[in-house]
Amino acid sequence: MLRRKQVEERTGLSRSTIYRRMRAGTFPQAVPLGGRLVGWRAADIEQFLENPVRYRAPVPARDDMGGTP
């Protein structure tokens, strides 16, 4: 797991750019670590760095099991 400062160093992106791109789906999502702490999976950041311009975050699977039929 990489912390924000490490992600900033590896990607060259600022904090605000990272969070803006996360909202846009063009940067890997942070993983909650407890409390206010978050981190990013190193593999996700490496995948992003392979092609930052074309990167799209995977869409989380929806839980379709609990709704009305």
C-alpha positions in Angstrom: 0.0 0.0 0.0 1.2 3.5 -0.9 0.4 6.6 1.1 -0.6 9.8 -0.6 2.9 11.4 -0.4 4.3 8.3 -2.1 1.6 8.4 -4.8 2.4 12.1 -5.4 6.1 11.3 -5.8 5.6 8.4 -8.1 3.0 10.1 -10.3 4.1 13.7 -10.2 0.5 14.7 -9.5 -0.6 17.0 -6.7 -3.1 16.1 -4.0 -5.9 18.1 -5.6 -5.3 16.5 -9.0 -5.3 13.0 -7.6 -8.6 13.5 -5.9 -10.1 15.3 -8.9 -9.0 12.4 -11.2 -10.4 9.9 -8.7 -13.8 11.6 -8.9 -13.6 11.6 -12.7 -12.7 7.9 -12.7 -9.3 8.5 -14.3 -7.2 7.6 -11.3 -7.2 4.5 -9.0 -9.5 4.7 -6.0 -8.0 5.1 -2.6 -8.5 2.2 -0.1 -9.7 3.1 3.4 -7.2 2.0 6.0 -9.1 3.1 9.1 -10.1 6.4 10.5 -9.0 9.1 8.1 -6.2 7.0 6.6 -6.2 5.9 3.0 -3.8 4.3 0.7 -3.5 3.1 -2.9 -2.6 -0.4 -4.0 0.9 -0.3 -5.6 -0.3 -2.4 -8.5 -3.1 0.0 -9.3 -0.6 2.9 -9.4 1.7 1.0 -11.6 -1.2 0.2 -14.0 -2.1 3.9 -14.0 1.6 4.8 -14.8 1.6 2.5 -17.8 -0.8 4.8 -19.7 -2.0 7.7 -17.5 -3.9 9.4 -20.4 -6.0 6.4 -21.2 -6.4 5.0 -17.6 -10.0 4.3 -16.5 -10.8 3.1 -13.0 -12.7 -0.2 -12.9 -16.4 0.3 -12.1 -17.3 -1.4 -8.8 -19.7 -4.3 -9.1 -23.3 -3.5 -8.1 -25.0 -5.7 -5.5 -28.1 -6.8 -7.3 -29.1 -9.4 -4.8 -31.0 -7.3 -2.2 -33.5 -5.3 -4.2 -37.0 -5.9 -5.3 -37.5 -8.6 -7.9 
